[in-house]
Amino acid sequence: MAGDPWLGDACGLVEEFRAGRLSPSEALEESLSAIGSSSLNAVSHLDVDRARELAAAADVSAPFGGVPVGVKELEAVEGWPYTEASLVFAERRATRDDTSVRRLRATGAVLVAQTTASEFGGVNCTSTALHGTTRNPWDRTRTPGGSSGGSAAAVAGGLLPIATGSDGGGSIRIPAGFSGLFGLKATYGRIPKGPGVGVEPLTSVLGCLSRSVRDTARYFDCCNGYDVHDPLSLPAIGGLEAGLGSRDLGGLRLAILPDLSTARVRGEVADLVAGAGAELARHAGLAVVEAEAHLPPLEDEWAMAGQVAFLADLGEAYPDCIEQLSPEMRLGLELYRERFSLEHAARLEGYRRRLNEAMAELFEQADFVVAATNPDVAFAAEGPPPSSLRGTDLIAELGFIRAIMNNAALTAPSNLNGSPAMSLPLCRLDGLPVGVQVLSAHHREALLLELALVAEREMGWPLVAPGSPS
């Protein structure tokens, strides 16, 4: 291992520190070397001097004591750039830590790298005018997904053992699926946001991209819990990592719906997901049941939901900044600014009510629902998300809005509903990862983690992409 970055999970790295087989300073230098030679463009900022100080003084008895960690650039880290991946804020620096970052620091983590994201977290690939294109370590012509694409590429590419992410429409699960990682999108409010949090459209949650179930469980143990700056944050839950392997899943019901009735999914992907779901049910002792999903199709209500928060983020910079925005962000903002009205707001509220009822009906039929994470394997690194699927013109079949949103149609329902879901890296197609998504009802993170542990132990997955570090 001398001179090579750590390619196990973060918890395993802590065990190495505690056993005296590796020091935090050595691990940090190995990560820095790997980042410096990487072609993935996963990191937008390094805090080398401060990280070296932290590593040298690390308390390895702490949960992530001495572990080099990446933080997605949509989260504020005091003194680091706070650009939100946009030219509009290219010169802005954070003046304080977000609550989640402060809690992560308290675990002994060595915050060293800021990972790239899509502009304002707005699209499902990571390619911006500010930082260029981030690439998938499984195939550099492909995207690692978005908006947490830099975190996914860094962890799957062997540069960092764990990195933070956020998920407002699939932005943890989509990159996890494309990059062969474990990604959990928790119940809304599980990890507090802010300070300075807005109400926004009540969809975005914080989390991480990791190589193992125990890493994610430890992250949530350390970072979840109510904070006074986020009035919608949830009371703390504990014991997620300690309880792994002790929760009985026997008799719980699992339904397999690869397309969730709301997306167009490649046939080979659907077959792989269905097979993995059946195998997972067998290993976990779950009852496979028939279920029907009647989710309303993802149309422009979803795109409309984020525009108020986006305009609020721009603040006084708008409208003078319009030419600095990406074409996708500019189009969405201008389109919905012109169209948004009381009637449109009522449509959005009506859509959300229908979706909530449909999700409730689904979870009355099954405790877990298995679906694809993405309709296909990763698309071109530069984007945009495809509007066709294996020769089928989705625009002609579904209309423009539903076609361009097809890549998020599998993940966004859990965001709008606020319920938890995860992506498991259980399948491969064309030499690329295929994520298997598992959805469940609110507050069932512990059960999802237990099911993920069964998958990890019985079905297995690679911790990093072949050939990493990249």
N, C-alpha and C positions, 0 to 999 in steps of 0.2 A: 504493500500500500504506500510505501514511502514516495512522496511526490505526486501521488494521485489523489483526486478528490474523493470524498466518502460517497460510495454508491449504495449504501444501505439506507435504512430509514433514520429519521432524526432521533427516535428513542434509542436505537442501537448505537448511534454516535455518542449519546450521553453515557451509555453503558461502557463504551470504550474509554471515555474520559475518566469515569469513576474507577475503572480497573487500572488506570495508569498506562494503558497501551497506546494512547494518543492524547495529545494536549489540545485544548481549544485553539491555541496560537498556531499549531501545526495544521489543524483542520481549516482554519481561516486562510492561511497562506495557500493551501492547496485549492480552495475554492477561488481565491483571487487569481491564481494562475490559470485555472480552467476558464474563468470568465474572460480573462485577458486574451486567451487564444481562441475563444469561441467564435463561430460564424453565425450563431443563432440570432444575434441582436436582441437578446432577451432582457438586457440590463440598460437602464437609461442614466443611472447615477450610482457612484460608489462613494461610500464614506469610509475610506481606508484607514486614516489615522485614528479616528474615534473607534472603529471596529477593533483595531489592534490593541487599543487601550482596554476595551471591554473584554477581549479574549484573554489578555494577560491577567486580568483580575477576576476572571469568571469563577463563580461559585458552582461547581459541577454537581452539587447536591440539589440544585434548583431544577425544576421540571425540564427546561430547555437550556440548562446551564452550559454556556460555551458554544451553542449551536449557531452557525452562520445562517441567517434568515433573510429572505427577500420580502420586501413590502411593496405591494401594488401601488402604482403611482397615483391612483385615485384616493389613497389614504394619506393623511397629513402626518409627516414626521418632522419634528422641530429642526429647522435649519436646512432641511432638504428642499429641492425644487418641489413646488406644488402646482404643477402645470395642468393637471387633469388631461394630459396628453394632447394639449391644444396649443397652437401658436398664439392664441389669444392671451394666454397666461404664461408664455415662455420664460419670462423673467421673474415670476412670482416665487417666493419662498415661504414655507410654512413657519408660522410663529409659535406653534404648539403641537403637541402630539394629539392625535385622535385618541379617544378612550381605549379603543381596542389595541392601539399601538402602545399606549402606556401600560396596559395590562401585559402585553407581550414582553415588554422590557422587564417587567417585574418577575418574569419566569427565568431570567438569566440569559435570554436570547441575545445574540450578537447581531444587531441590525446593521447590515453591511451594504445591501444592494436595493435599489429601487428598480422594480420590474416594469416593463412596458405594458401599456394598455391601449385599447382603442379610444379615440377621442371622446371624452365624457362618458365612456363605457357604452357608446351608442350602437356599435355593430359587432358582428360575430367573428370578425377577424382582427388582427392586430397589425395595422399598417397606417401610419400617420405621416403628415407633412413634417411634424416636429422630429420624429425619431426614425422614420423609415419603416421597413418591413421586418417583422419578427417571424422566424421560421421554425418549422416543426422538426425536432431532432430525429423523427422517424423518416422524414423525407423533406429536404430543404426547399423543394418547390411547393410545398403545401403549408397551409396555415396551422398554427397550434390552436387556433380558435380565438375567441374574444368574449368578453373584453379582458379577461385575465390571462391573455396569451403569453405575456412575458413570464409570469409566474409558472405557467404550465411548461413552457419551453425550458426554463431554468431548472426546474425540478426533474422533468423527464430527461433532460439533456445532461444531467450529472453535475450541474454547476452549483446548485444549492440543495440541501436535503429537504427543505420545506419552504413555502412562500405563501403569503396571504393572498386572498382573492375576495371578490364581491360578486353577487349574483342578483341581477335585477330582471333578467329574462332568460337566464341560462348561463351566465358569464363565469360560473365555476364549473358547472356540469358540461357545457359544450367544450371548453378546453380540456377538461379531464377526459372526455370521450375521444377527442381527436388525438390526444397526446399519451394515452395509456396510463392515466393516473386515477387515484381515488379522489372523488370530489363530493362533498356533502353540502347541500343547500338546506339550512336549518329552518325551523319555524320562524316566521317574521318576528323580529324583536329579540331573538335568542342572544345575540351579541349586540350590545348597544352601539349606536353611532354618535357622531358629534365629538366634542361640543359644536354648537351651531347647527344642529340637525334641523332640517325642515320636515314638514309632513310628507312632502313629495307624493308619489302615487301609491305608497305603502307596498312596494314590491321588492326593494333592494335589501339584501342581507349580506353580512360579512362572514367570511370563513377562510378556508385555506385549500391549497393544492398540495397533496401529500403522496408518498409512496406506500403508506400502510394505514390500516384502520386505527391502530393504536396511536399513531401520530396525530390523526385528526381528532380522536377522542381526547387526547391530552390537550390539544389546542383549545377545544371547546371547554374542557374542564377549567382551563386557565383564564379564558377570555369571556365566558358567558356571564350573565347576571345583570340585574337592574342597575342603571346609572341615572342620577337625577337630571343629567343634561339630555337624556333621551326619554321623554315621557311614555313612549310606547315600548320601551325595553321590558323584558320579562324577568321575573324573579330567578335567582340563580338555581341551577340544578348541578349536582355533583356526582362523582363516582362513575362517570362515563367510561373512563379507562379501567378503573378498578373492577367494574362490573362485567367487563368483556369476558365472554365464555361462561357466564353464570346465569344468563337469562334464558328461560325455556320458551322456545318458539313453537313447540309441538302443538298441532291442532289449529294454528293460525292459518288463514286462507290467503292464497296467492292467485291472482288472475294474470293472464298473459295477453296483453293488447299492444303489439309492437307499434302500431300507428296511433294509438289513443283515440282513434276515430277522427282525428283533427289534422293529420299531416299526411303528405305523400312520402312514403318510405321505400327505398330500393328493396326489391324482392329478396336479394341475398342477405341484406342487413336484417330484414324482418325474420327470415328463417334462422339466422344465427342467434338473434335475440330470443326467439321462441324456444330454441333448443337450450340455450343457457338458462332461461327461466325455469324450464322443466327440470333441468339438472340441479339447479339451486334449490328448488322445492324439495327434491328427493333428499339432498344432503341435509337440509334443515328440518325435515319432517313436517313440511307444510302441506296442507290440502290444496291441490290445484282445483280451482272452481271456474265456472263460466261466469262472465260478467259483461255487461254492456256499458260503454261510455257514450254519453250524449253531450259532449262538450261543445259549446258554440264555437264555430270556426274563428280563428284568429284573424281579424280584419283590422281596419284602421283605428278601432277603439284602443288597441294595444299601443300603436304608435302615438296616438293622441295622449295617452296617459302620462308619458314622460316629458311632454313639451313644456308644461308649466314649470317643472323643476329645472329643466334645462335653461329656460329663459331666466329663472331666478339665479342660477349659477353664473350666468353671464353678467347679470346686474347692470351697472352703469356702462360696461364695455359695449353693450348692444344699443343701437344698431351699427355703430361705427366699425365694429369688429367683423361684420358679416363676411367680408372677403377673405378673412383669415380662417374661416371655418371650412371643413371638408365639404365637398359637394353633397354628401349624404346628410350631414347635419344641417347644412344650409337649406336644402330642399325641405327637410322635415319641419324645420322651424318656420320657414316662410309659408309653407303650405298650411300648417295648422294655425299659425297666427292669423292668417286670413280667414280661415274657416271656423275657428273655434267660437262657439256661441252657447247660449243656455241650452239650446236643443242638442248640441253636440255633447255637452256635459251630461245631459240626461241620458243620451245614448250610452255613454261610457258607464254610468251608474247602472243602467239597465243590463248592460252586458255583464258587468261584474256580478250582479245578483243572479243572473242565469247561470254563470259559470260556477258560483259558489254552490248553488243548488245541485248542479250536475256533478261537481266533485263530491258533495255529501252523499249523493246517491251511489256514486262509484265506491266510496269507502264504506258504505253500508253493505255492499256486496262482497268486499274483499278487504283484508287487512293490509296487503301489499299488492301493488300493481306494477308489473314489469312491462317496460316499453323501451324502444330505442332511445338513446340520448340524442342522436343526430340522424337525419334521414339517409346519410351516406357517409363515406369516409371523408377525410379532410379535403377541402377544395383548395384552389390556388392561393398561395401565400399573400399575394397582393389584393385578393378579393376582386369584386364584391361577392357576397354569398350568391350562389347560383340561382337563377330563375328557371332552370331546367333540371330534369332528373333522368339521366341515362337515356337521352334522346327525346324525352317527353317535354314539350313546351308547357311549363306550368302556368305561364301567363295566359295562354290560350285556354287552358283547362280550368284555372281557378280565378283568373283575373289578376291584375297587376299587384294589388296590395297583398293578397293571400300568397301569391307566388314568391314575392321577395321576403315574406315572413315565414316561409315554409321551414327554414332551418331552425327557427325558434319555436315553431308550433308545438313541439314535443315538450319543451322545457318551460315556456312562459306560463302555462296554466297554473303550475305550482307557485309561481311568483304572484300572480294576481289573486290566487286563493290564499296565499300565505302559508301553505303547508310544506312539510319537508320532503325532499327527494334527494337521491344520490345517483352518481354514475360509477359503475364498476367496470374495470378494464379487463373483461373476460373473453373477448373475441378478437379475431384478426380477419381482415379481408384485403386482398391485394397488397399484402405486406404492411398494412396500416391498422391501427387500433380501431375497434368498434366498441363504443360504450354501451353498457346495459343499464338502463335507468330503472330505479325502483322508487315508486311514489308511496307515500302513506299519509295518514291524517295528522292533524296538528299535534305537536308535543310528543311525537313518537321517535325522536332521534335515537334514544337508547335501543329501541327495537331495530331500527335501521342499521345501527352500528353492529348489533349482534348478528344480523343477517349478513352484513358485509364481512364480518369475521369468518363466518361459515364459508362464504365464497372464497375468501383469501386462503383459508386453510385447506379446503377441499378441492378447489378448482385452480387457484394460483394465478399469479400475474407477474410480469417482469417489473422490477423496481425502476429501471431506467430503459430508455430506448437502446436498441442494439448499437454498439459502437460508441456509446457515451463514455467519457465526456465529449461533448461536441463543440 
